């Protein structure tokens, strides 16, 4: 909804992308995905400009109402979080957040953590402007106002039915998975953009309930993705072939970042998490 509002105001995808701290291709894909989900085109495209059509104007009115409601919700949550002394974390993926959460529970069991999954640039901006106390990104920023240390590494694999033509391979490249259907967990951050970009002619079947996904992944006839994060569920999948993805982008190092002058719990957790 926020992206629809930004494109409507800015007039071009490139201008809206700059405002949202997103890449232009990622925003274009998001706009197309929204139109597909709503089942209607929202814009008239003239060169690089996008103008809302009648359907788009109706969608924008509802979107702005939802954004107003979201702001009220965020204000209420932020107030409650401050009361609970919650630490705010921006992350690009779920697995390193789960690691950080586990480390926080181990060292500071009475403290609370709230999180938001956004892109790398938005994480960095959020830490700099104080929206986030800590951030998790894929590259250590060079900004002298920030501290960064490696938090963990993660590698993507594909799980395949045993009769799949690629099931016996020792590794596979994402491009070789064209035309397949994937059961995919929503909310996986940048991994979703990676696989959509690398496998544009694949079919993705979304499941937003993690518990249901964990049950389906063992029996689905479709391909799925998993990683080698040691605390991930389904690390053992009887009856499925787990094949590592060989693409360089599928092997990621995550960095924990904090403001250089961070103090209190943010500084303590930064030191604890990056020394394990």
C-alpha positions as CSV (number, residue, x, y, z in Angstrom):
1,X,0.0,0.0,0.0
2,X,2.8,2.4,0.8
3,X,4.5,1.6,-2.5
4,X,1.2,2.3,-4.4
5,X,1.0,5.7,-2.6
6,X,4.6,6.5,-3.4
7,X,4.3,5.7,-7.1
8,X,1.1,7.7,-7.4
9,X,2.7,10.7,-5.8
10,X,6.1,10.5,-7.5
11,X,4.8,9.7,-11.0
12,X,7.7,7.4,-11.9
13,X,8.9,4.1,-10.5
14,X,12.5,5.4,-10.3
15,X,11.5,8.4,-8.2
16,X,9.3,6.3,-5.9
17,X,12.1,3.8,-5.5
18,X,14.4,6.5,-4.3
19,X,11.9,7.7,-1.8
20,X,11.3,4.2,-0.5
21,X,15.0,3.2,-0.5
22,X,14.3,0.3,-2.9
23,X,15.8,-0.7,-6.2
24,X,13.7,0.2,-9.2
25,X,13.4,-3.5,-10.4
26,X,12.2,-4.6,-6.9
27,X,9.5,-1.8,-6.9
28,X,8.4,-2.6,-10.4
29,X,8.0,-6.3,-9.4
30,X,6.0,-5.3,-6.3
31,X,3.7,-3.1,-8.4
32,X,3.1,-5.9,-10.9
33,X,2.5,-8.4,-8.0
34,X,-0.1,-6.0,-6.5
35,X,-1.9,-5.7,-9.8
36,X,-1.9,-9.5,-10.1
37,X,-3.3,-9.9,-6.6
38,X,-6.1,-7.4,-7.2
39,X,-6.8,-8.8,-10.7
40,X,-6.7,-5.4,-12.4
41,X,-4.3,-2.9,-13.9
42,X,-3.9,0.2,-11.7
43,X,-1.8,2.4,-13.9
44,X,-1.7,3.7,-17.4
45,X,1.9,3.4,-18.5
46,X,3.3,6.1,-20.7
47,X,7.1,5.7,-21.3
48,X,8.6,5.8,-17.8
49,X,5.6,7.5,-16.2
50,X,2.8,5.8,-14.4
51,X,-0.6,7.5,-14.1
52,X,-3.4,6.0,-12.0
53,X,-6.4,4.8,-14.0
54,X,-9.9,4.8,-12.5
55,X,-9.4,1.5,-10.8
56,X,-6.0,2.7,-9.4
57,X,-7.6,5.8,-8.0
58,X,-10.2,3.7,-6.1
59,X,-7.4,1.4,-4.9
60,X,-5.3,4.4,-3.8
61,X,-8.2,5.8,-1.7
62,X,-8.5,2.6,0.2
63,X,-4.7,2.2,0.4
64,X,-4.3,5.7,2.0
65,X,-7.0,4.8,4.6
66,X,-5.2,1.6,5.4
67,X,-1.9,3.6,5.7
68,X,-3.6,6.0,8.1
69,X,-4.8,3.0,10.1
70,X,-1.4,1.5,10.0
71,X,0.2,4.7,11.4
72,X,-2.3,4.6,14.3
73,X,-1.4,0.9,14.8
74,X,2.3,1.6,14.7
75,X,1.9,4.5,17.2
76,X,0.1,2.2,19.6
77,X,2.6,-0.6,19.2
78,X,5.5,1.8,19.6
79,X,4.0,3.1,22.8
80,X,3.5,-0.4,24.2
81,X,7.0,-1.3,23.0
82,X,8.6,1.6,24.8
83,X,6.8,0.6,28.0
84,X,8.2,-2.9,27.6
85,X,11.7,-1.6,26.9
86,X,11.6,-3.4,23.6
87,X,14.6,-3.4,21.3
88,X,13.7,-2.5,17.7
89,X,15.5,-4.5,15.0
90,X,15.4,-4.2,11.2
91,X,16.4,-7.2,9.2
92,X,16.6,-8.4,5.6
93,X,15.8,-12.1,6.4
94,X,14.2,-14.2,9.1
95,X,17.0,-16.6,10.0
96,X,19.6,-14.1,11.4
97,X,16.8,-12.5,13.3
98,X,15.9,-15.8,14.9
99,X,19.6,-16.2,15.8
100,X,19.7,-12.8,17.4
101,X,16.5,-13.5,19.3
102,X,17.9,-16.7,20.7
103,X,21.1,-14.9,21.8
104,X,19.0,-12.2,23.4
105,X,16.9,-14.7,25.3
106,X,20.0,-16.4,26.5
107,X,21.8,-13.3,27.8
108,X,18.8,-10.9,28.5
109,X,15.8,-13.1,29.2
110,X,13.7,-10.3,30.6
111,X,14.0,-8.0,27.6
112,X,11.7,-7.8,24.5
113,X,12.5,-7.5,20.8
114,X,10.3,-6.2,18.1
115,X,11.3,-6.5,14.4
116,X,10.5,-5.5,10.9
117,X,11.7,-7.1,7.6
118,X,12.8,-4.6,5.0
119,X,15.5,-4.2,2.4
120,X,19.2,-3.5,3.2
121,X,19.1,0.2,2.5
122,X,16.0,0.7,4.7
123,X,17.7,-1.2,7.5
124,X,20.8,1.1,7.3
125,X,18.6,4.2,7.2
126,X,16.5,3.0,10.1
127,X,19.5,2.4,12.3
128,X,21.0,5.8,11.4
129,X,17.8,7.7,12.1
130,X,16.9,5.8,15.3
131,X,13.9,3.9,13.9
132,X,15.9,0.7,14.7
133,X,18.2,0.1,17.6
134,X,20.0,-2.7,15.7
135,X,20.0,-3.9,12.1
136,X,20.8,-7.0,10.1
137,X,22.2,-6.6,6.6
138,X,24.1,-8.5,3.9
139,X,27.0,-6.2,3.6
140,X,29.0,-4.3,6.3
141,X,28.3,-0.6,5.7
142,X,31.3,1.8,5.5
143,X,29.5,4.7,7.2
144,X,31.7,5.8,10.2
145,X,28.5,6.5,12.2
146,X,27.8,2.7,12.3
147,X,29.5,-0.4,13.8
148,X,29.2,-3.7,12.1
149,X,30.3,-7.3,12.8
150,X,29.5,-10.7,11.2
151,X,26.5,-12.3,12.8
152,X,26.1,-15.6,10.8
153,X,26.2,-17.2,7.4
154,X,23.5,-18.9,5.5
155,X,23.3,-21.0,2.3
156,X,20.2,-21.7,0.2
157,X,19.2,-25.2,-0.9
158,X,16.3,-26.5,-2.9
159,X,14.3,-29.6,-1.7
160,X,13.0,-31.8,-4.4
161,X,10.7,-34.9,-4.7
162,X,12.9,-38.0,-5.0
163,X,11.8,-38.6,-8.6
164,X,12.7,-35.0,-9.7
165,X,15.3,-35.0,-12.6
166,X,17.7,-32.9,-10.5
167,X,17.3,-34.9,-7.2
168,X,20.5,-36.8,-7.6
169,X,22.6,-33.7,-8.3
170,X,25.3,-32.5,-5.8
171,X,24.4,-28.9,-6.5
172,X,22.1,-26.9,-8.8
173,X,21.9,-23.4,-10.2
174,X,18.7,-21.4,-9.8
175,X,18.4,-21.0,-13.6
176,X,18.1,-24.8,-13.9
177,X,14.9,-24.7,-11.9
178,X,12.9,-22.7,-14.5
179,X,9.4,-24.0,-15.1
180,X,9.1,-25.7,-11.7
181,X,6.4,-25.0,-9.0
182,X,7.6,-24.0,-5.5
183,X,5.8,-24.0,-2.2
184,X,7.3,-20.9,-0.6
185,X,7.0,-19.4,2.9
186,X,6.1,-15.7,2.8
187,X,8.0,-13.2,4.8
188,X,11.5,-14.5,3.9
189,X,12.9,-11.1,3.0
190,X,15.4,-10.7,0.3
191,X,15.4,-14.4,-0.5
192,X,12.0,-14.0,-2.3
193,X,13.4,-11.3,-4.6
194,X,16.4,-13.4,-5.3
195,X,14.5,-16.5,-6.5
196,X,11.9,-14.5,-8.4
197,X,14.6,-12.7,-10.2
198,X,16.6,-15.8,-10.9
199,X,13.7,-18.0,-11.9
200,X,11.2,-15.7,-13.6
201,X,9.2,-18.5,-15.2
202,X,8.7,-20.5,-12.0
203,X,5.3,-20.7,-10.2
204,X,5.3,-19.7,-6.5
205,X,2.6,-21.0,-4.2
206,X,2.6,-18.9,-1.0
207,X,2.0,-20.2,2.4
208,X,2.1,-17.5,5.2
209,X,1.5,-19.8,8.2
210,X,4.9,-21.2,9.3
211,X,3.4,-24.1,11.1
212,X,1.3,-25.2,8.1
213,X,4.3,-24.7,5.8
214,X,6.4,-26.9,8.1
215,X,3.8,-29.7,7.8
216,X,3.3,-29.4,4.0
217,X,7.0,-29.2,3.1
218,X,7.4,-32.9,4.0
219,X,4.8,-34.2,1.6
220,X,4.3,-31.6,-1.1
221,X,4.9,-32.6,-4.7
222,X,6.3,-29.2,-5.4
223,X,9.9,-27.9,-4.9
224,X,10.6,-25.9,-1.8
225,X,13.6,-23.9,-0.4
226,X,15.4,-24.3,2.9
227,X,18.7,-23.1,4.3
228,X,21.5,-24.5,6.4
229,X,20.8,-22.3,9.4
230,X,21.4,-24.8,12.2
231,X,18.2,-23.9,14.2
232,X,15.9,-24.0,11.1
233,X,13.0,-26.4,11.2
234,X,12.9,-29.2,8.7
235,X,16.7,-29.6,8.6
236,X,16.0,-33.3,8.1
237,X,13.4,-34.1,5.4
238,X,12.9,-37.9,4.9
239,X,11.7,-38.6,1.3
240,X,13.1,-35.3,0.0
241,X,16.3,-34.6,-1.9
242,X,18.1,-31.5,-0.4
243,X,20.3,-30.0,-3.1
244,X,22.5,-26.9,-2.3
245,X,22.1,-23.9,-4.7
246,X,25.5,-23.1,-6.3
247,X,24.8,-19.5,-7.3
248,X,27.1,-17.0,-5.5
249,X,24.0,-15.0,-4.4
250,X,22.7,-18.0,-2.5
251,X,25.5,-17.9,0.0
252,X,25.1,-15.0,2.3
253,X,27.0,-13.4,5.2
254,X,24.8,-11.4,7.5
255,X,26.1,-8.5,9.6
256,X,24.7,-7.0,12.8
257,X,24.9,-3.2,12.7
258,X,24.4,-0.5,15.4
259,X,25.1,3.2,15.7
260,X,28.7,3.9,16.8
261,X,27.4,5.7,19.9
262,X,24.8,3.1,20.8
263,X,24.5,2.5,24.5
264,X,22.5,0.4,27.0
265,X,20.9,-2.8,25.8
266,X,21.6,-2.2,22.1
267,X,25.3,-2.0,22.7
268,X,25.3,-4.9,25.1
269,X,23.4,-7.2,22.8
270,X,25.6,-6.1,19.8
271,X,28.7,-7.2,21.8
272,X,27.2,-10.4,23.1
273,X,25.7,-11.6,19.7
274,X,28.9,-10.9,17.7
275,X,31.2,-12.6,20.2
276,X,29.4,-16.0,20.1
